[in-house]
Amino acid sequence: MAAKLGLSMARVSLAWMLSKRYVIAPIVGCTSPDHVREAAAAPDVSLSPETIRELEELYVPHVKTGAF
């Protein structure tokens, strides 16, 4: 999907997260200046409802394990 949109996977995933009303404070780990730039640019990406649907169709939920 990122290649189709001409964006990085990080930017698309952050844009998707920001499209969700229940995500109010995503925690982003940045280990380089490029990561910071990608994170800062994500709010400028507007994903269409169709793109969001396509992204969510690919997701397979995982069973929680451990002491959570």
C-alpha positions as a printed Julia matrix, in Angstrom:
68×3 Matrix{Float64}:
   0.0     0.0    0.0
   2.83    2.4    0.83
   4.42    1.83  -2.58
   1.05    2.34  -4.26
   0.72    5.7   -2.49
   4.36    6.65  -3.08
   4.98    7.01   0.67
   7.02    5.18   3.28
   5.42    2.4    5.31
   6.06    4.42   8.47
   4.25    7.46   7.13
   1.25    5.4    5.98
   1.0     3.52   9.26
   1.17    6.72  11.3
  -1.39    8.39   9.03
  -3.68    5.4    9.52
  -3.28    5.61  13.31
  -4.04    9.31  13.24
  -7.23    8.62  11.27
  -8.62    6.77  14.31
 -10.45    8.96  16.79
  -9.54    6.69  19.7
  -5.79    7.16  19.16
  -4.97   10.33  21.05
  -1.28    9.95  21.79
   0.6     7.48  19.59
   4.0     6.54  20.96
   6.56    6.67  18.19
  10.1     5.39  18.62
  12.58    7.42  16.62
  16.18    6.34  16.32
  17.26    8.71  13.57
  16.45   12.16  12.22
  14.73   10.49   9.23
  12.32    8.74  11.61
  11.46   12.09  13.2
  10.83   13.63   9.78
   8.57   10.73   8.76
   6.59   11.0   11.99
   6.24   14.76  11.64
   4.99   14.42   8.05
   2.31   11.81   8.83
  -0.4    14.33   9.82
  -0.12   15.83   6.33
  -1.17   12.52   4.74
  -4.89   12.2    4.06
  -5.95    8.6    3.54
  -9.19    8.0    1.69
 -11.87    5.82   3.32
 -11.15    3.23   0.61
  -7.43    3.17   1.44
  -8.19    2.82   5.14
 -10.54   -0.07   4.38
  -7.89   -1.75   2.23
  -5.29   -1.38   4.97
  -7.63   -2.83   7.58
  -8.57   -5.78   5.37
  -4.93   -6.9    5.48
  -4.76   -6.91   9.28
  -4.99  -10.25  11.06
  -5.62   -9.9   14.82
  -3.18  -11.72  17.09
  -4.09  -13.52  20.28
  -2.71  -11.73  23.35
  -0.17  -13.72  25.29
   1.65  -13.13  28.54
   0.46  -11.24  31.62
  -1.55   -8.54  29.86
